[in-house]
Amino acid sequence: MFTGIVECCGQIQDLTKKETNLTFTIESEISSQLKIDQSLSHDGVCLTVVDISGNLHRVVAVQETLDRSTLGNWQKGQMVNLERAMVFGARLDGHIVQGHVDAKGRCFKIEDLKGSHLLSFSFDIKNAPLMVQKGSIAINGVSLTVIDPTDTQFKVAIIPYTWDHTNFGQLKAGMEVNLEFDIMGKYFARMMDAYVPK
């Protein structure tokens, strides 16, 4: 369980494919503090640490994860957002993020507002019921607030600190991102669907 408040960025140093799995070796300032078998959010995807060596850690993504997220497109040298699991009893500064990516979205517009950035994203219409004005969404693991949602698009505003301390500064129009919709919205939508007369 995460909060969507990114701790730091890590850089992919190596990718290794074995059968249908991809192993990523990532260098970061928190890698040496991790433990084997620990959950760590990588661009919003919860992955288990399988090896640690100095300032490097390794994680493995299976086919389901590669199909649902952007991890299959990752490249050596790419920066990814990292967050360790939340500690119960601490402040929840973002929102409840599971690290279970629901879908991929696509950034189609980046506006520099001279003090903030306004980013526009498209997504599959089947997820429209999960998007509400001023609701929460995790994009590449970052907890953000939804602005002006439609059935296929929405916007988010990025403050300078988030722009500088996540990989959003490297985002370009046309790039895919990992989306995780608010867990409360997903449960509510499921309950409503269960009680709709067929």
N, C-alpha and C positions, 0 to 999 in steps of 0.2 A: 504494500500500500504506500502511495506517494502523495505529495501535496502539489506537484507541478511547479515547485520553486527550484529552478536549476542551481546546482552547487558550482559547477564548473563545466568547461568543455574538455573533451578528450580528443586526441588525434589518432585515427586508424593507422597503425604501423604495418599491419600485415593481414591478408585474407587467405584462408586455406579452405578449399572445398574437399569434402570427403563424402562420397555418395550424395545424398540430397542435403547434407548439412553444410553450413558455412561457419568457420571459426574465425573470430575477429580478435586481433591483438591490438590493444588500445593503450596509449600512453596518456596519463593524466596526473594532476597534482594529488588526487585522492587514491590512486591505484595502490600505493604502498600501505594504505590504511584499511584496505578491504580484507575480507576473509573468504576463503574458499567456501562455496555453497551459499554465499550471500546474494540476495536479490539486488539488482542495480538497474535503474531506468536508463536506457540508451535511446535518445530521441523519442522518449515516451514508450519504449518497448521494454518490458521487464525481462531481463536475462540473468541467468545464474553464473556467478563467477566460478570458473573451473580451474584457474591457475593464476598465480601472482608471482612476478619476478621484478623486484625493485619497483620502478615507477610504471610497470606494465601489468595489465591484467588481460585475461582471455575469457571470452564467452562464446557460446555456440548457439546458433539460430537454426531451428529445424524447419522443415518444409512449410508447415502451417504458418509459422511466423514470417517466413520469406514471402509467402503468397499474399498475406494480409497487410504487410507493411512495406516500407521503402528499403528495408535492409538488403534486399537482393540487388539493389542498385548502388550500394555503398562502394566507395573507391578508396584506395590507399591515399593517405594524406588528408582525407575529409575530416572535418570537425563535427563531433556529435555532442549533444547535451547530456549531461550526467546528473543523476540524483540518487542518493541512497534512500532506502526505505525510511518512512517516518518513524519517529519515536513517540509512542503514546504518552501523553502527559505534557507534550510540548505544544506550542501554538501551531494551529493549522493556518498558515498564511495564505495558501492557495485554495484548492478544493480537493476532495477525495478523488485521487487518480489511481487506478488499479495497475496501470502499465500493460493493459490488454487492449491493443489497438483495434478499433472497430472497422476502420476503413482508411483508404488513402484519399486525400484531397489534392487540389492543384492550386497553387498561387497564380493568379492571373494579372494582378496589378499591385504595384508598390508605390505609394505616394509619400514623398518626403515633405512633412508639414513644418519643417524648421523648428523642431522642438519635440516632435514625435513622428512616428511613421504609421500610416494607415495601410494595412494589407488586406487585399480581397482574395477570397478563396472560392472555388467551386467544389461541389460534392454531389454524390449520388442522391437523386430525389427520394429514394426509399428511406433515407435517414432524416427527411424533412421534419417529421414529428418530434425529433429529438433536439431541434434547434429553436430556442426562444430568445427574444430580445433581452439582453443583459443577463443571460444564462451563462453557465461555465462550459468551457471546452478546453481540452488539452491538445495543443499543436506541437508536434515533436517533443512532447513531454512538458511543455510550458503551459501553466494554468493561465487562461486568458478569458476575457469577457466578450461575448457575442454582441456584435452591432449589426443592425439592419438585416436580419436574416430573411431570405426568401426560400422557396422550395429547393433551390439548387446553389445558392450563393450566400456568403456572409462576409463580414469584415471584422477586423480586430485592430485596436490601437496599441502600439508598442512604445513604451516609455524609453527614454535614452538608456537607462541602466540595463533594461532587458535587452535592448538592441546591442549593447556593448558586451554583455556577459553571457550571451547565448549564440547559437549559430544563425540567428535570424539575419545578422549583418551579411551573411554569405548567400542568403536566399535571393533568387532571381525569378522573374515572371516565367511561368512554364514549368517550374520545378514542383515535384510531388512532395507531400508532407504526410506525416502520420496523424490521424485524428482519433481521439478517444472522447466520446460523448459522455455527458454527466451520468453517473451511475443511477442517481435518483430518477432522472428522466427516463432511463431505460426500463427501470422496474415499473414506473408508473405507466409507461406506454404498454408494457407487457400485461399489466393487470387490467388495463382498460380493454385491451384486445381480447383478453380471456372472458370478459363479461359482455362483450358485444353480441347480441342475438345473431345467430347465423341464418 
